[in-house]
Amino acid sequence: MKWFLISILSLLSLQVCAQEADNPFNVQISIKPLNGRFHINANYTVPIQPCNAYAFLTDYEASKNIAGIVDVKIVSRSANKVRVSRTLEEEILFFHVELRTVVEYTEVPYRLLSFEQVSGDAKHYKGTWKLVPEKDKTTFKYDAVVELDSIVPMAVIEYFMKNNLYERLESMAQKASQYKPSTTLACK
């Protein structure tokens, strides 16, 4: 019995180590249905300075290298407001879903991006990206509320949203960890 318990504990510790190795950026996601909408909280941690993390988030056109994003264009820029047109494509079961959206970002250097859809296929899309410095790392915190205009049942959307969002955030974290801004920024 003692050997059996030791074996089970060893297997569990190996599984925990394997999960940590599979998630080097500590990607975490919470999606909760709320009155026909989804409230999404997610984060990941990357070993970069906040100024480079901010440069990564605000390099809008570079985001077309992220899984699911097929087109990105800056529509307008004035002061701390930027409007970005974006097209995303997803496969949900047998449905090909293409979302087009124009989002207005309000930039607060090195700390925050708030955003809201001004036009597009989603009924509602609004949220923030917050940057939280931690010693030699930065945690990217995403908080958003989204309501899609879809005939696909909410439970199916939630399932695919969790899987696709995890993949997208993992891709973003990987790209952020390798990101070299085109200009040198002074962290403030």
N, C-alpha and C positions, 0 to 999 in steps of 0.2 A: 504494500500500500504506500509506503514511504517513497519508493522508487517511482511509483505511478504519479504521485503528487509532484515530485521533482521534475519528472518528464513533462507534465502538463505545464508547470511554471516555466520551464525552459522554452517550450514551444510558444507560449504566450509572449515571453520576452523577445523571442526571435521575431514574432509577428509585429510587435510594437516597433522594434528596430527597423524592420522592413518597411512599415508604414511611414516612419520618420524619414527613411532614405528615399521613399517615393514622393515625399512632400518636403523638399529641401527649403522651400520658401514659406513654409507654414501657412499654406493657403487654407482659409476657413470661410465657409459659406453658410448663411442661414437665409432661407426663403420661406416666408410665411404668407399664406393667402389672407387677404383682408378686404372684405366687402367688394369682391370682384377684381381686386388689384393684388399685386404681389409686393410685399415689403422685403427688400433685399439688403442684408448686411453681409459684407465680405471684407476680407483683408488678406494681405500677404506682406512678408518682410524681405527686404533686399539689402545687401551690404553696400549701400551707396549713401552719399551725403544728401540732405534734404534739397539743396539747390539743384543737384543733378536729377533727383527724383521729380522735382517740379518741372525741370526742363523736359524730362521724359513725358510727363503727363500733358504738357502744353505743346509738344511736337505732334500736333493733331494729324497731319498728313502722313506721318510715319506709322500711324496706327493701322494703316491698310495691310501691314505685315502681320497683324494679329489674326488668329483663326476666326473665321466667320465674317470678317469685315472685308468687303470686296471693293468699296470705293469711298474715298474721303476727299472733301474739298473745303477749304476755308472760303466762306461766302463773304464775310465782312469782318473787319477788325476796327475797333475804336476804343481808345483808353484801355480799360480793363475788361472789355466785353468782346467776345469772339463768337461768331456764328459759324457753325460747321455743318455741312451736309454730309450725311453718311448713309451708306447702303450696307445692310447685313443680310446674309443668307444662311438659313438653317434648314436641316431636314428633320422633321418631326414625324415619326412613323413613316407613312407614305406621302406625307404632305411636304411640298417644297414651300418654304416660307421666305419671302423677301420683305424686309422692312426698310423703308426709306424714311429718313428723319432729318430735320434741321434743328439743331440744339444750340441754344445760346449759353455760353460759358461765361461766368464772372470769375476773373482770376484775382486771387489774393496771394502775391508772390511767396513762394517757399512753404506755404501752409495749407492752402485750400483752393479748390475749384468747386463752385456751385454751378449747377446746370439745370436747364429746363427746356423741354421740347417746345419749339414755337410753331412747328408744323410737321406733319408726318403721319405715318401709318398707325402708330400707337395712339390709343385714346388719351393716355397720360404717361409722362416720363419726366421725373424730377428727382434731383438728389445732390449729393456732394461727394467729392474725393478729398479726404483729409490726409495730410502727411504728418506723421508722428516720429520725430527723431529719437533714436535709442542708441547711445554710444556710437558705434561705427556702422549702424544700420538705420534704415527708415522703414516704417510700417505705413503701407498704403491702405487707408480705410475707405471703403465704398459703402454708401448708404443711399438707397434709391427706392422710389415707389414707381411701379410700372403697371399699366393696364393695357393689355393688347386687345385689338379688335379681331377676334378669331372665332371660328366655329369649332375649333379643337377644344375638348373638355379641359377645364382648369387643372385637374389632377395630372393629365397627360402633359400639359404645358409645364407644370411645376417640375415634373420628373426630368423632362428634357432640358429645362432651364438650369436645373442644378448641375446636370452633367456637362452641358455646354459652357456654362459660366465657369465651372471649375477648370475646364480645359483652356478657356480664354484667359482666365486670371493666371494660370500657371504659365501660359505663353507670354503674357505681359510681364510677369515676374522674371522669367528667363531673359527676355529682351531688355528689361530695365537693368538687370545685373550686368549686361554687356554694353549698356548704353554709353556712348561718348558724345556729349553735346557738341554741336558745331562751333559754338563760341564758349569761351571760358567765362563762367559765372562766378561772381563773388558771393559766397554764402553770407547772408545777413542774419 
